[in-house]
Amino acid sequence: MTFSKLFPILLFFLLALPACQNTPSGGEAEEGFSVQLLCQSTSQDETAPRSAVYAVVNQNKVKLANISNCDSIPTASYEDYDIPKTALEAVGGWWAGAGDYFYAIQEDSTIAFYQGWADEGQEDDGYHYTKIGSFANGQFNLQMPVRKDELVGTYALSRESGSHILFVGLKEDTLRAEYFQMDGILPPVNQLNILMTSMEPQAAANLEFGPSSLDFTSSLGNGRFILDNKSAAVLLQDAQAPGQPLRMEKILSEDYSIPVQ
């Protein structure tokens, strides 16, 4: 066979060879990105699981959040979690009446990361996804979904079997919470300031947040802030009933004033 006849065959194999190489696991974006979302367990306590969620793009890795339960979500289940069918990767999980979910998707020449949540007390059926960051030009750009000062306020759960109050304040760049508990139902909102100034907090602690997350850890217990367009709440692990978090709604009434410390 002459070289002129052999050359096209050699050229074909040379062009086809890269397509035969093994590719890394995870989603493949059009721009040549290899994208993965990874779950890593950080607690051996089966009654209060904790996991870290990581994003990996090519050789770059960053922590997105700390959540309770985490596992890979297969492509066939994306629709069940309101995840776009074009998403590259997705992870998440449900625990103790609430769930956290993440997906990565290509948007033009960048990789975008979204975080969503759901809990059994919500009035809608959505997963409330918010963009929490992106990867472009070889680096991650992550941001908190909200400013910390937006979380400041008083959160309360009133019920006959016992009521709970969580006052959240901001000192410099640290959120600090004071936790109150009392028997019976709470008084009217405009009397809560008087009640709190007459009570000693049962416990107080700084709230430690993971990057780009509304989940926090503290000596009060693990928890998460939940934000809607018209309301806000905080889920706090109940030490007396593991696996059953306390949901305290933020008090937004104009009649209420935060106690002067």
C-alpha positions in Angstrom: 0.0 0.0 0.0 1.4 3.4 -1.0 1.9 6.2 1.5 -0.7 8.3 -0.3 -3.3 5.6 0.5 -2.0 4.9 4.0 -2.0 8.5 5.1 -5.8 9.1 5.3 -6.1 5.9 7.4 -3.4 7.1 9.9 -5.0 10.5 10.0 -8.4 9.0 10.9 -6.9 7.1 13.9 -5.0 10.1 15.1 -8.2 12.2 15.2 -10.3 9.4 16.8 -7.8 8.6 19.5 -8.7 11.5 21.9 -12.3 10.5 21.9 -11.4 7.0 23.1 -9.6 8.2 26.2 -11.2 7.6 29.6 -13.0 10.7 30.9 -13.4 11.6 34.6 -16.8 10.9 36.3 -19.2 13.8 36.6 -20.9 16.1 34.2 -19.1 17.2 31.0 -19.8 20.8 30.1 -19.5 22.1 26.5 -16.4 24.2 27.3 -14.4 21.1 28.4 -15.2 21.4 32.1 -15.3 18.3 34.2 -17.9 19.0 36.9 -18.7 17.0 40.1 -20.7 17.6 43.3 -19.4 15.5 46.1 -20.9 14.5 49.5 -18.6 13.9 52.4 -19.9 12.7 55.8 -18.6 14.8 58.7 -20.4 13.1 61.6 -20.7 9.5 62.8 -23.8 10.3 64.9 -26.7 8.5 63.2 -29.2 10.6 65.1 -27.8 13.8 63.7 -26.0 13.2 60.4 -23.9 16.0 58.9 -22.3 16.2 55.5 -20.2 18.7 53.6 -21.0 19.4 49.9 -18.1 20.1 47.6 -17.9 21.3 44.0 -15.1 20.0 41.8 -14.4 21.6 38.4 -11.4 20.1 36.6 -8.7 20.2 39.3 -10.4 22.9 41.4 -12.3 22.1 44.6 -14.3 24.2 47.0 -16.8 23.6 49.8 -20.3 24.8 49.1 -22.2 24.1 52.3 -22.7 21.9 55.4 -26.1 20.1 55.4 -27.6 17.1 57.2 -28.1 14.3 54.7 -26.4 14.1 51.3 -26.3 11.7 48.4 -26.1 11.8 44.7 -29.3 12.4 42.7 -29.5 10.5 39.5 -30.4 12.2 36.2 -33.7 10.2 36.0 -34.8 11.9 39.3 -34.1 15.5 38.4 -37.7 16.3 37.6 -38.7 15.1 41.1 -36.6 17.8 42.6 -37.3 20.6 40.1 -33.8 20.3 38.8 -33.3 21.3 35.1 -32.8 18.2 32.9 -29.6 19.9 31.5 -28.0 20.0 34.9 -24.5 18.4 35.0 -24.6 17.1 38.6 -27.0 17.1 41.5 -26.8 16.0 45.2 -29.0 16.4 48.3 -31.0 14.7 50.9 -33.9 14.8 53.4 -33.6 14.6 57.1 -35.9 15.3 60.1 -38.6 17.0 58.1 -36.3 19.2 55.9 -34.1 18.8 52.8 -31.3 20.6 51.0 -30.5 20.1 47.3 -27.8 21.3 45.0 -27.1 21.2 41.2 -24.5 22.5 38.8 -25.4 23.7 35.3 -23.6 25.4 32.5 -24.6 29.0 31.8 -22.8 30.4 28.7 -19.1 29.9 29.5 -19.5 29.5 33.2 -20.6 26.8 35.6 -23.3 27.9 38.0 -24.2 26.3 41.3 -27.7 26.4 42.8 -28.9 25.5 46.3 -32.6 24.7 47.2 -34.5 23.6 50.2 -37.8 22.1 51.2 -39.4 21.3 54.5 -42.6 19.6 55.6 -44.0 22.9 57.0 -43.9 24.9 53.8 -47.1 26.0 52.1 -45.9 25.4 48.5 -44.4 22.5 46.7 -41.3 24.1 45.4 -37.6 23.7 46.2 -36.7 27.4 46.3 -33.4 27.3 44.4 -31.0 30.2 44.7 -27.8 30.7 42.8 -25.0 30.5 45.3 -21.9 30.8 43.0 -20.2 30.1 39.8 -16.9 28.9 38.2 -15.3 31.0 35.5 -11.9 32.0 34.3 -10.3 29.2 36.4 -11.7 30.2 39.8 -14.8 29.9 42.0 -17.0 32.9 42.9 -19.2 32.1 45.9 -21.6 34.2 47.9 -24.0 33.9 50.8 -27.6 33.9 49.6 -28.3 36.8 52.0 -26.5 39.3 54.2 -26.1 38.3 57.8 -27.9 41.5 59.0 -31.0 40.2 57.3 -31.1 37.3 59.7 -31.1 39.5 62.8 -34.3 39.5 64.8 -36.5 37.5 67.1 -37.9 34.0 66.1 -40.6 32.3 68.2 -42.7 29.2 68.4 -45.7 29.4 70.6 -47.6 26.4 71.8 -49.4 25.1 74.9 -46.9 22.4 75.5 -44.1 25.0 75.8 -42.8 27.9 73.8 -39.4 28.8 72.4 -37.8 32.1 71.5 -34.5 32.7 69.7 -33.1 36.2 69.6 -30.4 36.7 66.9 -28.1 39.7 67.0 -25.1 40.7 65.0 -21.8 41.8 66.6 -19.2 42.9 64.1 -19.4 40.0 61.6 -20.7 37.3 64.0 -24.3 36.3 64.6 -25.0 35.5 68.2 -28.2 33.8 69.4 -29.9 33.8 72.8 -32.4 31.0 73.4 -35.4 31.3 75.8 -37.9 28.6 76.8 -41.1 28.9 78.8 -44.2 27.0 79.8 -47.4 27.5 77.9 -48.1 29.9 75.0 -46.4 33.2 74.4 -48.0 36.6 75.2 -49.0 39.0 72.4 -46.2 40.2 70.2 -46.1 43.7 71.6 -45.4 42.2 75.1 -42.6 40.0 74.1 -40.0 42.7 74.7 -41.1 42.9 78.3 -41.0 39.1 78.7 -37.5 38.8 77.3 -36.0 41.5 79.5 -37.5 39.7 82.5 -36.0 36.3 81.6 -32.5 34.9 81.6 -31.6 33.2 78.4 -31.4 29.4 78.8 -28.3 29.4 76.5 -26.4 31.6 74.2 -23.9 30.9 71.4 -22.3 32.1 68.2 -23.7 30.7 65.0 -21.1 29.3 62.7 -22.0 29.2 59.0 -20.4 27.2 56.2 -19.6 29.1 53.0 -22.6 30.0 50.9 -25.0 28.3 53.3 -27.8 29.2 55.6 -27.0 26.2 57.7 -25.3 26.8 61.0 -23.7 24.9 63.9 -23.6 26.1 67.5 -23.6 24.8 71.1 -27.4 25.4 70.9 -27.6 22.7 68.3 -27.4 22.6 64.5 -29.9 24.6 62.5 -30.8 26.5 59.3 -32.5 29.8 58.4 -35.3 29.6 56.0 -36.2 32.6 53.9 -39.3 33.3 51.7 -40.4 36.4 49.9 -42.8 37.3 52.7 -41.5 35.5 55.8 -38.5 34.0 57.5 -38.0 31.2 60.0 -35.2 29.2 61.7 -35.1 25.4 62.2 -33.2 24.5 65.3 -32.3 20.9 66.4 -34.4 20.1 69.5 -32.2 18.6 72.2 -35.2 17.0 73.9 -36.5 15.4 70.7 -33.7 14.5 68.4 -34.8 14.4 64.8 -37.7 16.8 65.4 -36.4 20.3 64.8 -38.1 23.4 66.3 -39.4 25.8 63.6 -39.5 29.3 65.0 -41.1 32.0 62.8 -39.5 35.5 62.6 -41.6 38.2 64.3 -42.1 40.9 61.7 -44.8 43.0 63.5 -44.2 46.8 63.6 -45.6 46.7 67.1 -42.6 44.7 68.4 -39.3 46.3 69.4 -36.1 44.4 70.2 -35.2 44.7 73.9 -32.5 47.1 74.7 -29.4 45.3 76.1 
